[in-house]
């Protein structure tokens, strides 16, 4: 394989379609002076766990002339199961817990990292030989009954944790909602998590659905992270029929604090998703950075699907308004009625408005000790650029 990404993607594919997996592959990678061969093998075994859902434990280690090799087996392999050994520590309280269910999977994993004669001095070859002959349930928290984990595994692609919790708790009252969410999140990673980097993972996942989505080629700017895509089948079928669109964003949906923007089109009194954009401008120092990024995205939507609306609905986000004026100059921009009502109600519910206009001359006249040059916190800065 040309790199680790292509190898692990193939390994993931095999485990999704085959019950009995026999895999051998290798790739070369640059030497990392901070990571020795043994650590590289350990990191690879962890990546295999993440990709396949099966956890492999060490059988033994071998030091090679030019590297390191470790043999593993699946921790759920019944033929490899060891005898439980109670802790001998003083004061320990022994508790009966449900053990991990084991299977006859005939597992073997050999990972080696070494420098071959054909490799250059700054390259290592990493080889993986994996045998796993049963598509059993992935590794999970042993505190959860095996039957509950099986229900989650069988419904990974068709159910969400919120729909699984009532069903599982009726059968297993001691299982908590948090356990179900945690198990579902861990097991379902094999379906959607393609890379540790969230943006890279999103791109790789979108590429697998090329028949349904268009990934937009947006010019990259320093400090701006952005992934944009369109819902191909919906947007093309509504080409030149969109009169109204709505722009909105949601936050705090991921650990990297990427903002998720959407464009919804109205047709026949129904809303249809046309495009989405994952965006972060946290490290950019450019003025108007968010407006510029949104304008590039919206321009792609306009040109790709001939979206030229007469009305654009926003929630008074100044970057969205500025972008809309630039991309659709003839459209009428209107505030979303729902957001407007929400903002008014929140404002009226406050006992004291914090943005009452401050008139320095009036304040100084009434209280002469007030410094005329004083600016209270929250005063608008005329040099600040919104968006």
C-alpha positions as CSV (number, residue, x, y, z in Angstrom):
1,X,0.0,0.0,0.0
2,X,1.2,3.5,-0.7
3,X,0.6,4.8,2.8
4,X,-1.1,3.9,6.1
5,X,-4.4,5.6,5.2
6,X,-5.0,3.3,2.2
7,X,-4.0,0.2,4.2
8,X,-6.4,1.0,7.1
9,X,-9.2,1.9,4.7
10,X,-8.9,-1.5,3.0
11,X,-8.7,-3.2,6.4
12,X,-11.9,-1.4,7.5
13,X,-13.6,-2.4,4.2
14,X,-12.8,-6.1,4.6
15,X,-14.1,-6.2,8.2
16,X,-17.3,-4.6,7.1
17,X,-18.0,-7.1,4.3
18,X,-16.3,-10.4,5.4
19,X,-16.9,-12.7,8.3
20,X,-13.5,-14.4,7.9
21,X,-10.6,-12.0,7.3
22,X,-7.1,-13.0,6.2
23,X,-5.1,-9.9,5.6
24,X,-1.4,-9.1,4.8
25,X,-0.2,-5.7,3.9
26,X,2.7,-3.3,4.4
27,X,3.7,0.3,3.7
28,X,6.7,2.6,4.2
29,X,6.7,5.7,6.3
30,X,9.2,8.4,7.2
31,X,11.3,7.7,10.3
32,X,10.1,9.7,13.3
33,X,13.1,10.2,15.6
34,X,10.8,10.6,18.6
35,X,9.1,7.2,18.0
36,X,11.1,4.0,18.1
37,X,10.1,0.8,16.3
38,X,8.4,-0.8,19.3
39,X,6.3,2.3,20.0
40,X,5.3,2.4,16.3
41,X,4.1,-1.2,16.6
42,X,2.1,-0.3,19.7
43,X,0.5,2.6,17.9
44,X,-0.4,0.5,14.9
45,X,-2.1,-2.1,17.1
46,X,-4.2,0.6,18.7
47,X,-5.2,1.9,15.2
48,X,-6.2,-1.6,14.2
49,X,-8.5,-1.7,17.3
50,X,-10.0,1.6,16.3
51,X,-10.5,0.6,12.6
52,X,-11.9,-3.0,13.2
53,X,-13.6,-2.7,16.5
54,X,-11.6,-5.7,17.9
55,X,-9.0,-5.2,20.6
56,X,-5.8,-7.2,20.3
57,X,-3.6,-8.0,23.4
58,X,0.1,-8.8,23.3
59,X,1.3,-12.4,23.2
60,X,5.0,-11.7,22.9
61,X,7.7,-9.4,21.6
62,X,10.7,-10.0,19.4
63,X,13.7,-7.6,18.9
64,X,14.9,-7.8,15.3
65,X,18.2,-6.7,13.9
66,X,16.6,-3.7,12.1
67,X,13.4,-3.2,14.1
68,X,10.8,-4.8,16.3
69,X,8.0,-7.4,16.0
70,X,5.0,-8.1,18.3
71,X,2.5,-10.9,18.1
72,X,-1.1,-10.3,19.4
73,X,-4.4,-12.2,19.7
74,X,-8.0,-11.0,20.0
75,X,-8.9,-10.4,23.6
76,X,-12.2,-12.1,22.9
77,X,-10.7,-15.3,21.4
78,X,-12.0,-18.2,23.5
79,X,-8.8,-20.3,22.8
80,X,-6.7,-17.6,24.3
81,X,-8.7,-16.8,27.4
82,X,-6.7,-16.9,30.6
83,X,-7.7,-17.9,34.0
84,X,-9.0,-15.0,36.2
85,X,-6.6,-14.0,38.9
86,X,-8.1,-12.0,41.9
87,X,-6.1,-9.0,43.0
88,X,-3.8,-9.7,46.0
89,X,-3.7,-6.1,47.2
90,X,-4.7,-5.4,50.8
91,X,-8.2,-4.1,51.5
92,X,-9.3,-4.8,47.9
93,X,-13.1,-5.5,47.6
94,X,-13.8,-8.2,45.1
95,X,-16.9,-7.8,43.0
96,X,-18.6,-10.2,40.6
97,X,-18.7,-8.6,37.2
98,X,-19.9,-9.8,33.9
99,X,-17.0,-11.1,31.9
100,X,-16.3,-10.3,28.3
101,X,-18.1,-12.9,26.0
102,X,-15.6,-14.9,24.0
103,X,-15.7,-16.4,20.5
104,X,-13.9,-19.0,18.5
105,X,-12.3,-16.4,16.1
106,X,-8.9,-18.1,15.6
107,X,-7.2,-14.8,15.8
108,X,-3.6,-13.9,15.1
109,X,-2.0,-10.5,14.6
110,X,1.6,-9.9,13.8
111,X,2.9,-6.3,13.4
112,X,6.5,-5.6,12.6
113,X,8.4,-2.3,12.0
114,X,11.8,-2.5,10.6
115,X,14.2,-1.0,8.0
116,X,14.7,-3.2,5.0
117,X,17.7,-3.3,2.8
118,X,15.7,-1.7,0.0
119,X,14.5,1.1,2.1
120,X,16.2,4.5,2.3
121,X,17.9,5.5,5.5
122,X,15.0,7.7,6.5
123,X,12.2,5.1,5.8
124,X,10.7,2.3,7.8
125,X,8.5,-0.6,6.5
126,X,5.5,-1.5,8.7
127,X,4.0,-4.9,8.0
128,X,0.6,-6.3,9.2
129,X,-0.5,-9.9,9.1
130,X,-4.0,-10.4,10.6
131,X,-6.2,-13.5,10.8
132,X,-9.7,-13.1,12.3
133,X,-12.3,-15.8,11.5
134,X,-15.5,-14.7,13.2
135,X,-17.4,-11.4,12.9
136,X,-18.3,-11.3,16.5
137,X,-19.4,-8.3,18.6
138,X,-16.6,-5.6,19.1
139,X,-14.8,-5.0,22.3
140,X,-17.0,-3.1,24.8
141,X,-17.4,-2.2,28.5
142,X,-17.8,-5.5,30.4
143,X,-20.1,-3.7,32.9
144,X,-22.8,-3.9,30.1
145,X,-24.5,-7.3,29.5
146,X,-23.5,-9.0,26.3
147,X,-27.1,-9.2,25.2
148,X,-27.4,-5.4,25.4
149,X,-24.2,-4.9,23.5
150,X,-25.5,-7.3,20.8
151,X,-28.7,-5.2,20.4
152,X,-26.6,-2.1,19.9
153,X,-24.3,-3.8,17.4
154,X,-27.3,-5.2,15.4
155,X,-28.8,-1.7,15.1
156,X,-25.8,0.5,14.6
157,X,-26.8,1.6,11.1
158,X,-30.5,2.0,11.7
159,X,-30.9,3.4,15.2
160,X,-29.6,6.2,17.4
161,X,-28.7,6.0,21.1
162,X,-31.9,7.9,22.0
163,X,-34.1,5.2,20.3
164,X,-32.0,2.3,21.8
165,X,-32.0,3.5,25.4
166,X,-35.7,2.8,26.2
167,X,-35.5,-0.6,24.5
168,X,-32.4,-1.7,26.3
169,X,-33.5,-0.4,29.7
170,X,-36.7,-2.3,29.5
171,X,-34.7,-5.5,29.2
172,X,-31.8,-4.5,31.4
173,X,-32.8,-1.9,34.0
174,X,-29.3,-1.6,35.5
175,X,-27.9,-0.4,32.2
176,X,-27.6,3.4,32.2
177,X,-28.3,5.8,29.3
178,X,-24.7,6.9,29.4
179,X,-23.5,3.3,28.9
180,X,-25.7,2.9,25.8
181,X,-24.5,6.2,24.4
182,X,-20.8,5.3,25.1
183,X,-21.1,1.7,23.6
184,X,-23.0,3.0,20.5
185,X,-20.4,5.7,19.9
186,X,-17.5,3.3,20.3
187,X,-19.0,0.6,18.1
188,X,-20.3,3.0,15.4
189,X,-16.9,4.5,14.8
190,X,-16.2,1.8,12.3
191,X,-19.0,3.2,10.1
192,X,-18.0,6.9,10.1
193,X,-14.7,7.6,11.7
194,X,-12.0,7.6,8.9
195,X,-9.2,9.6,10.5
196,X,-8.3,11.1,13.9
197,X,-8.5,14.6,12.3
198,X,-12.1,15.5,12.1
199,X,-12.0,17.5,8.9
200,X,-9.9,14.8,7.2
201,X,-12.4,12.1,8.5
202,X,-15.3,14.2,7.1
203,X,-13.7,14.5,3.7
204,X,-13.0,10.8,3.5
205,X,-16.5,9.9,4.6
206,X,-18.1,12.3,2.0
207,X,-15.9,10.8,-0.7
208,X,-17.5,7.4,-0.1
209,X,-20.9,8.9,-0.9
210,X,-19.8,10.6,-4.2
211,X,-23.1,9.6,-5.8
212,X,-25.1,11.6,-3.3
213,X,-22.9,14.7,-2.5
214,X,-20.6,17.1,-4.3
215,X,-17.5,18.2,-2.3
216,X,-16.7,21.8,-3.2
217,X,-13.2,22.8,-4.1
218,X,-12.7,25.9,-1.9
219,X,-9.5,27.9,-2.0
220,X,-7.6,27.3,1.3
221,X,-6.6,30.3,3.4
222,X,-4.1,30.3,6.3
223,X,-5.9,29.9,9.6
224,X,-9.2,28.9,8.0
225,X,-10.4,25.3,8.2
226,X,-13.3,24.6,5.9
227,X,-15.2,21.6,4.3
228,X,-18.2,22.3,2.0
229,X,-20.5,19.9,0.3
230,X,-23.8,20.0,-1.5
231,X,-26.7,17.5,-1.5
232,X,-26.4,16.6,-5.1
233,X,-29.7,14.8,-5.8
234,X,-31.8,17.3,-4.0
235,X,-30.1,20.5,-5.3
236,X,-29.9,19.4,-8.9
237,X,-33.6,18.4,-9.0
238,X,-34.5,21.9,-7.7
239,X,-32.2,23.7,-10.1
240,X,-33.6,27.2,-10.9
241,X,-36.8,26.5,-8.9
242,X,-35.6,27.9,-5.6
243,X,-37.2,31.3,-4.7
244,X,-36.3,31.4,-0.9
245,X,-33.4,30.1,1.0
246,X,-32.6,30.2,4.8
247,X,-29.1,30.3,6.3
248,X,-28.3,29.1,9.8
249,X,-25.5,27.7,11.9
250,X,-25.1,25.5,14.9
251,X,-22.2,25.4,17.4
252,X,-20.7,23.0,20.0
253,X,-21.4,19.9,17.9
254,X,-17.8,18.6,17.9
255,X,-14.6,18.7,20.0
256,X,-12.8,21.0,17.6
257,X,-15.5,23.7,17.9
258,X,-16.2,23.7,14.1
259,X,-19.2,25.7,13.2
260,X,-21.8,23.9,11.0
261,X,-23.6,26.1,8.5
262,X,-26.5,25.0,6.3
263,X,-28.4,26.4,3.3
264,X,-32.1,25.3,3.1
265,X,-34.2,25.9,0.0
266,X,-38.0,26.3,0.0
267,X,-40.1,24.6,-2.6
268,X,-43.8,23.9,-2.5
269,X,-44.0,25.0,1.1
270,X,-41.4,22.5,2.2
271,X,-37.7,23.0,3.2
272,X,-34.9,21.0,1.6
273,X,-31.2,20.9,2.6
274,X,-29.1,22.1,-0.3
275,X,-25.6,22.4,1.2
276,X,-23.5,22.3,4.4
277,X,-20.2,23.9,5.5
278,X,-17.9,22.9,8.4
279,X,-15.9,26.0,9.3
280,X,-13.4,27.2,11.8
281,X,-11.6,30.6,11.6
282,X,-10.2,30.5,15.2
283,X,-6.5,30.8,14.1
284,X,-7.0,33.3,11.3
285,X,-6.1,37.0,11.8
286,X,-7.6,38.3,8.6
287,X,-10.3,41.0,8.8
288,X,-13.7,39.6,7.6
289,X,-12.4,36.1,7.7
290,X,-15.7,34.4,8.3
291,X,-17.5,36.5,5.7
292,X,-14.9,35.6,3.1
293,X,-15.1,31.9,3.9
294,X,-18.9,31.9,3.8
295,X,-18.9,33.8,0.5
296,X,-16.6,31.2,-1.2
297,X,-19.0,28.4,0.0
298,X,-22.2,30.2,-1.1
299,X,-20.6,31.1,-4.5
300,X,-20.0,27.4,-5.1
301,X,-23.7,26.6,-4.3
302,X,-24.9,29.4,-6.6
303,X,-22.7,28.4,-9.5
304,X,-23.1,24.6,-9.1
305,X,-26.9,24.4,-8.7
306,X,-28.0,27.7,-10.2
307,X,-29.4,28.9,-6.8
308,X,-30.5,32.5,-7.3
309,X,-33.1,33.2,-4.6
310,X,-35.4,36.3,-4.4
311,X,-35.4,36.1,-0.6
312,X,-32.7,35.1,2.0
313,X,-33.7,34.4,5.6
314,X,-31.1,34.9,8.3
315,X,-30.9,35.3,12.1
316,X,-29.1,38.6,12.0
317,X,-25.7,37.1,11.8
318,X,-23.7,39.9,10.3
319,X,-21.3,37.7,8.4
320,X,-24.2,35.8,6.8
321,X,-25.9,39.1,5.9
322,X,-22.6,40.5,4.4
323,X,-22.1,37.3,2.4
324,X,-25.6,37.2,1.1
325,X,-25.4,40.8,-0.2
326,X,-22.2,39.9,-2.1
327,X,-23.3,36.5,-3.6
328,X,-27.0,37.4,-4.2
329,X,-27.1,41.2,-4.5
330,X,-30.7,41.3,-5.9
331,X,-32.2,39.1,-3.1
332,X,-34.1,40.7,-0.3
333,X,-32.6,39.8,3.1
334,X,-35.2,39.1,5.8
335,X,-34.8,38.2,9.5
336,X,-36.1,34.8,10.4
337,X,-39.4,35.2,12.3
338,X,-38.7,32.4,14.7
339,X,-35.3,33.9,15.7
340,X,-36.8,37.4,15.9
341,X,-39.5,36.3,18.4
342,X,-37.0,34.3,20.4
343,X,-34.6,37.4,20.6
344,X,-37.4,39.7,21.7
345,X,-38.7,37.4,24.3
346,X,-35.3,36.8,25.8
347,X,-34.7,40.6,25.8
348,X,-38.0,41.4,27.5
349,X,-37.4,38.7,30.1
350,X,-34.3,40.5,31.5
351,X,-34.9,42.8,34.4
352,X,-32.3,45.2,33.2
353,X,-31.0,46.0,29.7
354,X,-27.3,46.1,29.6
355,X,-27.0,48.1,26.3
356,X,-28.8,51.3,27.3
357,X,-27.1,54.1,25.3
358,X,-24.5,55.9,27.4
359,X,-24.3,59.7,26.9
360,X,-21.1,60.9,28.5
361,X,-22.1,64.6,28.6
362,X,-25.3,63.8,30.4
363,X,-23.6,61.6,32.9
364,X,-20.8,64.2,33.6
365,X,-23.4,66.9,34.1
366,X,-25.2,64.9,36.7
367,X,-22.1,63.5,38.4
368,X,-19.1,65.8,37.9
369,X,-16.6,63.2,39.2
370,X,-17.2,61.0,36.1
371,X,-14.2,61.1,33.6
372,X,-15.4,62.3,30.2
373,X,-12.9,59.9,28.6
374,X,-14.3,56.9,30.4
375,X,-15.8,54.1,28.2
376,X,-18.0,51.6,30.0
377,X,-17.6,47.9,29.3
378,X,-19.7,46.8,26.3
379,X,-19.4,50.0,24.4
380,X,-19.3,49.3,20.7
381,X,-15.8,49.7,19.2
382,X,-16.0,51.5,15.8
383,X,-12.8,49.9,14.7
384,X,-14.1,46.3,15.3
385,X,-15.1,44.4,12.1
386,X,-18.1,42.1,12.5
387,X,-17.7,38.7,10.8
